[in-house]
Amino acid sequence: MKFIYGLLFYSLAACQSGQRENQPPSNAYRDLLIDRVVWKKSDSGNPGEPPTNEHNFTLTNTSDAYAYRQIEVRFDYFDSTYHKIGSSQKILDKTIGPRAALIVGKIQDGKAQAGAKSSTVTIVHAIAEQAEPEK
């Protein structure tokens, strides 16, 4: 009888061998790191038109197991006393693999508000895809 239980246990373990052990579920907010953030008001190019928001940042995927695509970010704008005066969201039509970095440059985000003095970038959502295991 022990032999049958041992054989059953062995066959179940063999079926699981292709899966990664202790792999946490995907979480774009946790896995995607935003740094080297630069925000500026850039000229619209046409005289008399207000400046526009321009964002540059680096996106780093810290996950070993997931790639992310269709990355949704939120830009928040603050006045000189750090009160939030506006926000907007954009979807980056890019894919970033596990343990990779991506330079995101010159994202235009509409007209800059007159009182805006600073900005932040936050991950809202992304679609996770299981990365192929390394062999």
DSSP file (Angstrom, degrees, kcal/mol; ACC not computed):
  #  RESIDUE AA STRUCTURE BP1 BP2  ACC     N-H-->O    O-->H-N    N-H-->O    O-->H-N    TCO  KAPPA ALPHA  PHI   PSI    X-CA   Y-CA   Z-CA
    1    1 A M     >        0   0    0      0, 0.0     4,-2.1     0, 0.0     5,-0.2   0.000 360.0 360.0 360.0 -40.2    0.0    0.0    0.0
    2    2 A K  H  >  +     0   0    0      1,-0.2     4,-2.8     2,-0.2     5,-0.2   0.878 360.0  56.7 -61.0 -36.2    2.9    2.4    0.8
    3    3 A F  H  > S+     0   0    0      2,-0.2     4,-2.4     1,-0.2    -1,-0.2   0.909 106.3  48.5 -61.7 -42.6    4.3    1.7   -2.6
    4    4 A I  H  > S+     0   0    0      2,-0.2     4,-2.4     1,-0.2    -2,-0.2   0.914 113.0  47.4 -65.2 -44.1    1.0    2.8   -4.3
    5    5 A Y  H  X S+     0   0    0     -4,-2.1     4,-2.7     2,-0.2    -2,-0.2   0.908 112.6  50.1 -63.4 -41.1    0.9    6.0   -2.2
    6    6 A G  H  X S+     0   0    0     -4,-2.8     4,-2.5     2,-0.2    -2,-0.2   0.908 111.1  48.4 -62.6 -42.2    4.5    6.7   -3.0
    7    7 A L  H  X S+     0   0    0     -4,-2.4     4,-2.2     2,-0.2    -2,-0.2   0.900 112.0  49.4 -65.0 -41.4    3.9    6.1   -6.7
    8    8 A L  H  X S+     0   0    0     -4,-2.4     4,-2.1     2,-0.2    -2,-0.2   0.927 112.2  47.9 -62.5 -46.2    0.9    8.5   -6.6
    9    9 A F  H  X S+     0   0    0     -4,-2.7     4,-2.4     1,-0.2    -2,-0.2   0.915 111.4  50.9 -61.5 -44.2    2.9   11.2   -4.8
   10   10 A Y  H  X S+     0   0    0     -4,-2.5     4,-2.1     1,-0.2    -1,-0.2   0.902 109.7  49.4 -61.9 -42.6    5.8   10.8   -7.3
   11   11 A S  H  X S+     0   0    0     -4,-2.2     4,-1.5     2,-0.2    -1,-0.2   0.874 111.3  49.4 -67.8 -35.9    3.4   11.2  -10.3
   12   12 A L  H  X S+     0   0    0     -4,-2.1     4,-1.1     2,-0.2    -2,-0.2   0.910 111.3  49.3 -66.5 -41.6    1.8   14.3   -8.8
   13   13 A A  H  X S+     0   0    0     -4,-2.4     4,-0.5     1,-0.2     3,-0.3   0.876 107.9  54.4 -64.9 -37.3    5.2   15.9   -8.1
   14   14 A A  H >< S+     0   0    0     -4,-2.1     3,-0.8     1,-0.2     4,-0.3   0.856 104.5  54.4 -66.2 -34.8    6.3   15.1  -11.7
   15   15 A C  H 3< S+     0   0    0     -4,-1.5     3,-0.4     1,-0.2    -1,-0.2   0.795 109.7  48.1 -67.9 -27.8    3.3   17.0  -13.1
   16   16 A Q  H >< S+     0   0    0     -4,-1.1     3,-1.7    -3,-0.3    -1,-0.2   0.507  83.4  94.6 -89.9  -5.6    4.2   20.0  -11.1
   17   17 A S  T << S+     0   0    0     -3,-0.8    -1,-0.2    -4,-0.5    -2,-0.1   0.756  78.7  58.1 -64.3 -26.1    7.9   20.1  -12.0
   18   18 A G  T 3  S+     0   0    0     -3,-0.4    -1,-0.3    -4,-0.3     2,-0.2   0.610  92.2  86.0 -79.3 -11.3    7.4   22.6  -14.9
   19   19 A Q  S <  S-     0   0    0     -3,-1.7     2,-0.3    -4,-0.1    -3,-0.0  -0.606  85.4-110.5 -92.0 151.1    5.8   25.3  -12.7
   20   20 A R    >   -     0   0    0     -2,-0.2     3,-0.7     1,-0.1     2,-0.2  -0.600  34.8-123.8 -78.0 137.3    7.8   27.8  -10.7
   21   21 A E  T 3  S+     0   0    0     -2,-0.3    -1,-0.1     1,-0.2    -4,-0.0  -0.574  82.8   0.7 -84.3 144.7    7.7   27.3   -7.0
   22   22 A N  T 3  S+     0   0    0     -2,-0.2    -1,-0.2     1,-0.2    -2,-0.0   0.801  82.6 166.7  53.4  36.4    6.6   30.0   -4.6
   23   23 A Q    <   -     0   0    0     -3,-0.7    -1,-0.2    42,-0.0     3,-0.1  -0.716  29.7-137.2 -84.5 120.6    5.8   32.4   -7.4
   24   24 A P        -     0   0    0      0, 0.0     3,-0.1     0, 0.0    41,-0.1  -0.372  30.0 -94.8 -71.9 157.2    3.8   35.4   -6.2
   25   25 A P        -     0   0    0      0, 0.0     2,-0.0     0, 0.0     0, 0.0  -0.271  52.8 -85.0 -65.7 160.1    0.9   36.5   -8.4
   26   26 A S        +     0   0    0     -3,-0.1     2,-0.2    39,-0.1   102,-0.1  -0.340  47.2 174.9 -66.2 147.8    1.6   39.4  -10.8
   27   27 A N    >>  -     0   0    0     -3,-0.1     4,-2.9     1,-0.1     3,-0.5  -0.716  15.0-169.2-156.3  98.5    1.3   42.9   -9.4
   28   28 A A  H 3> S+     0   0    0      1,-0.2     4,-2.4    98,-0.2    97,-0.1   0.863  88.8  57.3 -61.3 -37.9    2.2   45.8  -11.7
   29   29 A Y  H 34 S+     0   0    0      1,-0.2    -1,-0.2     2,-0.2    94,-0.1   0.871 116.3  36.3 -61.9 -36.5    2.1   48.3   -8.9
   30   30 A R  H <4 S+     0   0    0     -3,-0.5    -2,-0.2     1,-0.1    -1,-0.2   0.883 121.7  43.7 -80.4 -42.2    4.7   46.3   -7.0
   31   31 A D  H  < S+     0   0    0     -4,-2.9    31,-3.1    30,-0.1     2,-0.7   0.767  98.9  73.4 -81.7 -27.5    6.8   45.0   -9.9
   32   32 A L  E  <  -A   61   0A   0     -4,-2.4     2,-0.5    -5,-0.2    29,-0.2  -0.806  64.3-164.2 -98.8 118.6    7.2   48.2  -12.0
   33   33 A L  E     -A   60   0A   0     27,-3.1    27,-2.7    -2,-0.7     2,-0.5  -0.848   3.4-157.2-102.9 130.6    9.5   50.8  -10.6
   34   34 A I  E     +A   59   0A   0     -2,-0.5     2,-0.3    25,-0.2    25,-0.2  -0.929  28.3 146.1-107.9 126.5    9.4   54.4  -12.0
   35   35 A D  E     +A   58   0A   0     23,-2.3    23,-3.1    -2,-0.5     3,-0.1  -0.894  42.7  51.0-147.4-179.9   12.6   56.5  -11.5
   36   36 A R  E    S-     0   0A   0     -2,-0.3     2,-0.4    21,-0.2    -1,-0.1   0.898  73.0-177.0  52.8  45.4   14.6   59.2  -13.2
   37   37 A V  E     +     0   0A   0     20,-0.2     2,-0.4    -3,-0.1    20,-0.2  -0.579  11.7 178.2 -79.3 128.6   11.4   61.2  -13.5
   38   38 A V  E     -A   56   0A   0     18,-3.1    18,-2.3    -2,-0.4     2,-0.4  -0.993   1.7-179.6-130.8 125.6   11.7   64.6  -15.3
   39   39 A W  E     +A   55   0A   0     -2,-0.4     2,-0.3    16,-0.2    16,-0.2  -0.976   9.4 163.2-122.5 138.2    8.7   66.8  -16.0
   40   40 A K  E     -A   54   0A   0     14,-2.1    14,-2.2    -2,-0.4     2,-0.7  -0.989  40.8-115.6-148.4 159.2    8.8   70.1  -17.8
   41   41 A K  E     -A   53   0A   0     -2,-0.3     2,-0.3    12,-0.2    12,-0.2  -0.869  39.2-164.7 -92.5 117.9    6.5   72.6  -19.4
   42   42 A S  E     -A   52   0A   0     10,-2.8    10,-3.0    -2,-0.7    70,-0.2  -0.778  25.6 -98.6-106.5 151.8    7.5   72.6  -23.1
   43   43 A D        -     0   0    0     -2,-0.3    -1,-0.1     8,-0.2     0, 0.0  -0.354  21.4-137.7 -65.6 143.1    6.5   75.2  -25.6
   44   44 A S        -     0   0    0      5,-0.4    -1,-0.1     2,-0.2    -2,-0.0   0.712  35.5-122.7 -74.5 -20.5    3.6   74.4  -27.9
   45   45 A G  S    S+     0   0    0      1,-0.2    -1,-0.1     4,-0.2    -2,-0.1   0.110  85.0  93.1  99.2 -22.4    5.4   75.8  -30.9
   46   46 A N  S >  S-     0   0    0      4,-0.1     3,-1.8     3,-0.0    -2,-0.2  -0.913  83.3-113.2-107.1 128.9    2.7   78.2  -31.7
   47   47 A P  T 3  S+     0   0    0      0, 0.0    -1,-0.0     0, 0.0    -4,-0.0  -0.300  99.7  20.1 -59.3 139.1    2.9   81.8  -30.3
   48   48 A G  T 3  S+     0   0    0      1,-0.3     0, 0.0     0, 0.0     0, 0.0   0.238  95.2 116.0  87.3 -13.8    0.2   82.6  -27.8
   49   49 A E  S <  S-     0   0    0     -3,-1.8    -5,-0.4     1,-0.1    -1,-0.3  -0.658  71.1-108.1 -87.8 145.8   -0.7   78.9  -27.0
   50   50 A P        -     0   0    0      0, 0.0    -4,-0.1     0, 0.0    -1,-0.1  -0.279  40.3 -94.9 -68.8 157.5    0.0   77.7  -23.4
   51   51 A P        -     0   0    0      0, 0.0    61,-2.9     0, 0.0     2,-0.3  -0.245  38.4-130.8 -67.3 161.2    2.9   75.3  -22.8
   52   52 A T  E     -AB  42 111A   0    -10,-3.0   -10,-2.8    59,-0.3     2,-0.4  -0.745  19.5-103.7-111.1 160.8    2.3   71.5  -22.7
   53   53 A N  E     -A   41   0A   0     57,-2.7    56,-2.2    -2,-0.3     2,-0.4  -0.682  34.8-171.9 -82.0 133.5    3.3   68.9  -20.1
   54   54 A E  E     -AB  40 108A   0    -14,-2.2   -14,-2.1    -2,-0.4     2,-0.4  -0.993   2.2-166.3-130.2 126.6    6.2   66.7  -21.2
   55   55 A H  E     +AB  39 107A   0     52,-2.2    52,-2.8    -2,-0.4     2,-0.4  -0.906  10.5 177.4-116.8 139.5    7.3   63.6  -19.1
   56   56 A N  E     +A   38   0A   0    -18,-2.3   -18,-3.1    -2,-0.4     2,-0.3  -0.996  20.0 142.3-134.0 135.3   10.5   61.5  -19.3
   57   57 A F  E     - B   0 104A   0     47,-3.0    47,-3.2    -2,-0.4     2,-0.4  -0.980  43.8-112.2-161.9 169.1   11.2   58.6  -16.9
   58   58 A T  E     -AB  35 103A   0    -23,-3.1   -23,-2.3    -2,-0.3     2,-0.5  -0.929  22.4-156.4-111.3 136.6   12.6   55.1  -16.7
   59   59 A L  E     -AB  34 102A   0     43,-3.1    43,-2.8    -2,-0.4     2,-0.4  -0.959  10.2-170.8-113.9 125.1   10.5   52.1  -16.1
   60   60 A T  E     -AB  33 101A   0    -27,-2.7   -27,-3.1    -2,-0.5     2,-0.7  -0.967  15.6-146.9-120.4 128.9   12.1   49.0  -14.5
   61   61 A N  E     -A   32   0A   0     39,-3.0    38,-0.6    -2,-0.4    39,-0.4  -0.850  13.9-176.8 -93.2 113.4   10.4   45.6  -14.2
   62   62 A T        +     0   0    0    -31,-3.1     2,-0.2    -2,-0.7    -1,-0.1   0.468  48.2 108.5 -89.0  -2.6   11.7   44.0  -11.0
   63   63 A S        -     0   0    0    -32,-0.3    36,-1.1     3,-0.2    37,-0.1  -0.491  52.1-162.7 -78.3 143.5    9.8   40.7  -11.6
   64   64 A D  S    S+     0   0    0     34,-0.2    -1,-0.1    -2,-0.2     3,-0.0   0.643  90.9  38.8 -88.1 -19.9   11.6   37.5  -12.5
   65   65 A A  S    S+     0   0    0      1,-0.1    66,-3.4    32,-0.1     2,-0.4   0.661 105.2  59.3-110.6 -19.7    8.4   35.9  -13.7
   66   66 A Y  E     -C  130   0B   0     64,-0.2     2,-0.3    31,-0.1    64,-0.2  -0.908  50.0-158.4-125.3 143.2    6.2   38.4  -15.6
   67   67 A A  E     -C  129   0B   0     62,-2.9    62,-2.7    -2,-0.4     2,-0.4  -0.816  23.2-147.0-101.8 153.0    6.4   40.7  -18.5
   68   68 A Y  E     +CD 128  96B   0     28,-2.5    28,-2.8    -2,-0.3     2,-0.3  -0.957  18.9 173.0-126.9 144.4    4.0   43.7  -18.6
   69   69 A R  E     +CD 127  95B   0     58,-2.1    58,-2.7    -2,-0.4    26,-0.2  -0.899  59.3  36.1-140.2 169.4    2.3   45.4  -21.5
   70   70 A Q  E    S-     0   0B   0     24,-0.8     2,-0.5    -2,-0.3    23,-0.2   0.955  78.0-163.8  48.6  58.2   -0.3   48.1  -22.0
   71   71 A I  E     - D   0  92B   0     21,-1.4    21,-3.7    23,-0.4     2,-0.5  -0.625   6.4-153.5 -82.4 118.4    1.0   50.0  -19.0
   72   72 A E  E     -CD 125  91B   0     53,-3.7    52,-3.2    -2,-0.5    53,-1.3  -0.815  16.2-177.1 -95.9 125.8   -1.4   52.6  -17.6
   73   73 A V  E     -CD 123  90B   0     17,-2.8    17,-2.4    -2,-0.5     2,-0.4  -0.871  16.8-142.9-120.7 154.7    0.2   55.5  -15.7
   74   74 A R  E     -CD 122  89B   0     48,-2.7    48,-2.1    -2,-0.3     2,-0.5  -0.971   6.9-154.6-118.0 131.7   -1.2   58.5  -13.9
   75   75 A F  E     -CD 121  88B   0     13,-3.0    13,-1.9    -2,-0.4     2,-0.4  -0.922  11.5-166.7-102.5 123.8    0.3   61.9  -14.0
   76   76 A D  E     -CD 120  87B   0     44,-1.8    44,-2.0    -2,-0.5     2,-0.4  -0.922   5.5-153.1-110.9 138.2   -0.5   64.1  -11.0
   77   77 A Y  E     -CD 119  86B   0      9,-3.1     8,-2.9    -2,-0.4     9,-1.1  -0.901  10.5-167.4-115.7 140.2    0.2   67.8  -11.0
   78   78 A F  E     -CD 118  84B   0     40,-2.5    39,-3.4    -2,-0.4    40,-1.5  -0.910  14.4-131.6-128.7 150.5    0.9   69.9   -7.9
   79   79 A D    >   -     0   0    0      4,-2.1     3,-1.8    -2,-0.3    37,-0.1  -0.175  49.9 -79.5 -86.3-172.0    1.1   73.6   -7.1
   80   80 A S  T 3  S+     0   0    0     35,-0.3    36,-0.1     1,-0.3    -1,-0.0   0.676 132.6  50.8 -67.6 -17.1    3.9   75.3   -5.1
   81   81 A T  T 3  S-     0   0    0      2,-0.1    -1,-0.3     0, 0.0     3,-0.1   0.197 119.7-108.5-103.3  15.2    2.3   74.2   -1.8
   82   82 A Y    <   +     0   0    0     -3,-1.8     2,-0.4     1,-0.3    -2,-0.1   0.751  68.9 146.7  65.2  29.2    2.1   70.6   -3.0
   83   83 A H        -     0   0    0      1,-0.0    -4,-2.1     2,-0.0     2,-0.3  -0.811  56.1-111.9 -90.1 135.1   -1.7   70.6   -3.4
   84   84 A K  E     +D   78   0B   0     -2,-0.4    -6,-0.3    -6,-0.2     3,-0.1  -0.502  40.4 170.8 -69.0 126.7   -2.9   68.4   -6.2
   85   85 A I  E     -     0   0B   0     -8,-2.9     2,-0.3     1,-0.3    -7,-0.2   0.432  60.0 -11.3-117.5  -3.7   -4.4   70.6   -8.9
   86   86 A G  E     -D   77   0B   0     -9,-1.1    -9,-3.1    27,-0.0    -1,-0.3  -0.949  51.7-167.7 178.5 163.4   -4.9   68.0  -11.7
   87   87 A S  E     -D   76   0B   0     -2,-0.3     2,-0.3   -11,-0.2   -11,-0.2  -0.983   2.7-176.8-158.0 162.6   -4.2   64.6  -13.1
   88   88 A S  E     -D   75   0B   0    -13,-1.9   -13,-3.0    -2,-0.3     2,-0.4  -0.970  17.2-133.3-155.7 163.9   -4.5   62.5  -16.2
   89   89 A Q  E     -D   74   0B   0     -2,-0.3     2,-0.3   -15,-0.2   -15,-0.2  -0.952  17.1-176.4-126.7 145.4   -3.9   58.9  -17.3
   90   90 A K  E     -D   73   0B   0    -17,-2.4   -17,-2.8    -2,-0.4     2,-0.6  -0.968  21.0-135.4-135.1 150.4   -2.1   57.5  -20.3
   91   91 A I  E     -D   72   0B   0     -2,-0.3     2,-0.7   -19,-0.2   -19,-0.3  -0.948  17.5-144.4-107.3 123.1   -1.6   54.0  -21.6
   92   92 A L  E     -D   71   0B   0    -21,-3.7     2,-2.2    -2,-0.6   -21,-1.4  -0.774   5.8-147.8 -87.0 117.0    1.9   53.2  -22.7
   93   93 A D  E     +     0   0B   0     -2,-0.7     2,-0.3   -23,-0.2    -1,-0.1  -0.425  62.0 108.2 -84.4  64.6    1.7   50.9  -25.7
   94   94 A K  E     -     0   0B   0     -2,-2.2   -24,-0.8   -23,-0.0   -23,-0.4  -0.916  59.3-138.7-136.7 159.5    5.0   49.2  -24.8
   95   95 A T  E     -D   69   0B   0     -2,-0.3     2,-0.5   -26,-0.2   -26,-0.2  -0.977  12.5-166.3-122.1 137.5    6.1   45.8  -23.4
   96   96 A I  E     -D   68   0B   0    -28,-2.8   -28,-2.5    -2,-0.4     3,-0.1  -0.988  13.1-144.5-126.3 124.7    8.7   45.4  -20.7
   97   97 A G    >   -     0   0    0     -2,-0.5     3,-1.1   -30,-0.2   -36,-0.2  -0.176  40.0 -66.6 -79.0 173.9   10.2   41.9  -20.0
   98   98 A P  T 3  S+     0   0    0      0, 0.0   -34,-0.2     0, 0.0    -1,-0.2  -0.342 118.8   5.0 -61.9 139.9   11.3   40.5  -16.7
   99   99 A R  T 3  S+     0   0    0    -36,-1.1     2,-0.3   -38,-0.6   -37,-0.2   0.843 104.9 127.7  55.2  38.7   14.3   42.2  -15.1
  100  100 A A    <   -     0   0    0     -3,-1.1   -39,-3.0   -39,-0.4     2,-0.4  -0.836  49.1-143.9-122.4 160.5   14.4   44.8  -17.9
  101  101 A A  E     -B   60   0A   0     -2,-0.3     2,-0.4   -41,-0.2   -41,-0.2  -0.935  10.6-165.4-123.4 149.1   14.5   48.6  -18.0
  102  102 A L  E     -B   59   0A   0    -43,-2.8   -43,-3.1    -2,-0.4     2,-0.6  -0.993  15.7-139.6-138.2 126.0   12.8   50.9  -20.5
  103  103 A I  E     -B   58   0A   0     -2,-0.4     2,-0.7   -45,-0.2   -45,-0.2  -0.774  17.7-163.9 -86.5 121.5   13.4   54.6  -21.1
  104  104 A V  E     -B   57   0A   0    -47,-3.2   -47,-3.0    -2,-0.6     2,-0.4  -0.925  17.8-178.6-107.8 113.9   10.1   56.3  -21.6
  105  105 A G  E     +     0   0A   0     -2,-0.7   -49,-0.2   -49,-0.2   -50,-0.0  -0.885  45.5   2.7-124.4 148.3   10.7   59.7  -23.2
  106  106 A K  E     +     0   0A   0     -2,-0.4     2,-0.8     1,-0.2   -50,-0.2   0.893  62.5 176.7  52.9  54.3    8.8   62.7  -24.3
  107  107 A I  E     -B   55   0A   0    -52,-2.8   -52,-2.2    -3,-0.2     2,-0.4  -0.802  20.6-146.7 -83.5 114.9    5.3   61.7  -23.3
  108  108 A Q  E     -B   54   0A   0     -2,-0.8   -54,-0.2   -54,-0.2     3,-0.1  -0.684  19.0-179.1 -85.4 135.4    3.1   64.7  -24.1
  109  109 A D  E     -     0   0A   0    -56,-2.2   -55,-0.1     1,-0.4    -1,-0.1  -0.340  41.4 -94.7-135.4  55.1    0.2   65.2  -21.8
  110  110 A G  E    S-     0   0A   0    -57,-0.1   -57,-2.7   -58,-0.1    -1,-0.4  -0.024  74.2 -15.0  72.1-171.7   -1.9   68.2  -22.9
  111  111 A K  E     -B   52   0A   0    -59,-0.3   -59,-0.3    -3,-0.1     2,-0.3  -0.429  67.8-121.6 -71.5 136.6   -1.8   71.8  -21.8
  112  112 A A        -     0   0    0    -61,-2.9     2,-0.2   -70,-0.2    -1,-0.1  -0.568  26.7-116.9 -77.1 138.5    0.1   72.6  -18.6
  113  113 A Q    >   -     0   0    0     -2,-0.3     3,-1.5     1,-0.1    -1,-0.1  -0.522  21.5-121.8 -74.8 144.8   -1.9   74.3  -15.8
  114  114 A A  T 3  S+     0   0    0      1,-0.3    -1,-0.1    -2,-0.2    -2,-0.0   0.848 109.1  44.2 -57.8 -38.6   -0.7   77.7  -15.0
  115  115 A G  T 3  S+     0   0    0    -30,-0.1   -35,-0.3   -36,-0.0    -1,-0.3   0.430  81.4 123.8 -89.8   1.6    0.0   76.9  -11.3
  116  116 A A    <   +     0   0    0     -3,-1.5   -37,-0.2     1,-0.2     3,-0.1  -0.463  21.6 160.7 -69.8 127.1    1.7   73.5  -11.8
  117  117 A K        +     0   0    0    -39,-3.4     2,-0.3     1,-0.3   -38,-0.2   0.543  63.3  13.3-119.3 -17.4    5.1   73.4  -10.2
  118  118 A S  E     -C   78   0B   0    -40,-1.5   -40,-2.5   -78,-0.0     2,-0.3  -0.968  58.7-158.5-154.6 168.2    5.7   69.7   -9.9
  119  119 A S  E     -C   77   0B   0     -2,-0.3     2,-0.3   -42,-0.2   -42,-0.2  -0.989   2.2-157.2-149.6 152.5    4.5   66.3  -11.1
  120  120 A T  E     -C   76   0B   0    -44,-2.0   -44,-1.8    -2,-0.3     2,-0.4  -0.897  10.6-143.4-126.7 161.4    4.5   62.6  -10.2
  121  121 A V  E     -C   75   0B   0     -2,-0.3     2,-0.4   -46,-0.2   -46,-0.2  -0.994  20.2-178.5-126.1 131.9    4.1   59.4  -12.2
  122  122 A T  E     -C   74   0B   0    -48,-2.1   -48,-2.7    -2,-0.4     2,-0.4  -0.980  29.1-118.5-132.7 141.9    2.3   56.4  -10.7
  123  123 A I  E     +C   73   0B   0     -2,-0.4   -50,-0.2   -50,-0.2     3,-0.1  -0.645  31.6 172.3 -75.0 131.2    1.5   52.9  -12.1
  124  124 A V  E     -     0   0B   0    -52,-3.2     2,-0.3     1,-0.4   -51,-0.2   0.792  59.7 -26.1-103.7 -49.3   -2.2   52.3  -12.3
  125  125 A H  E     -C   72   0B   0    -53,-1.3   -53,-3.7   -97,-0.1    -1,-0.4  -0.986  51.9-178.7-163.7 154.8   -2.5   49.0  -14.2
  126  126 A A  E     -     0   0B   0     -2,-0.3     2,-0.6   -55,-0.2   -98,-0.2  -0.974  33.6-109.6-156.0 155.8   -0.7   46.8  -16.7
  127  127 A I  E     -C   69   0B   0    -58,-2.7   -58,-2.1    -2,-0.3     2,-0.3  -0.796  35.6-146.8 -90.7 123.6   -1.4   43.4  -18.4
  128  128 A A  E     -C   68   0B   0     -2,-0.6     2,-0.4   -60,-0.2   -60,-0.2  -0.687  13.3-170.1 -93.7 142.8    0.9   40.7  -17.0
  129  129 A E  E     -C   67   0B   0    -62,-2.7   -62,-2.9    -2,-0.3     2,-0.2  -1.000  30.0-113.2-130.8 132.7    2.2   37.8  -19.1
  130  130 A Q  E     -C   66   0B   0     -2,-0.4   -64,-0.2   -64,-0.2     2,-0.2  -0.453  34.9-131.9 -64.3 126.7    4.0   34.8  -17.7
  131  131 A A        -     0   0    0    -66,-3.4    -1,-0.1    -2,-0.2     3,-0.0  -0.500  25.0-100.8 -79.3 150.5    7.6   34.9  -18.9
  132  132 A E        -     0   0    0     -2,-0.2    -1,-0.1     1,-0.1     2,-0.1  -0.515  43.2-110.1 -68.5 133.7    9.1   31.8  -20.4
  133  133 A P        -     0   0    0      0, 0.0     2,-0.2     0, 0.0    -1,-0.1  -0.381  32.8-111.4 -65.8 143.5   11.3   30.0  -17.8
  134  134 A E              0   0    0      1,-0.1    -3,-0.0    -2,-0.1     0, 0.0  -0.505 360.0 360.0 -74.2 143.3   15.1   30.1  -18.6
  135  135 A K              0   0    0     -2,-0.2    -1,-0.1     0, 0.0     0, 0.0   0.392 360.0 360.0-112.3 360.0   16.6   26.8  -19.5
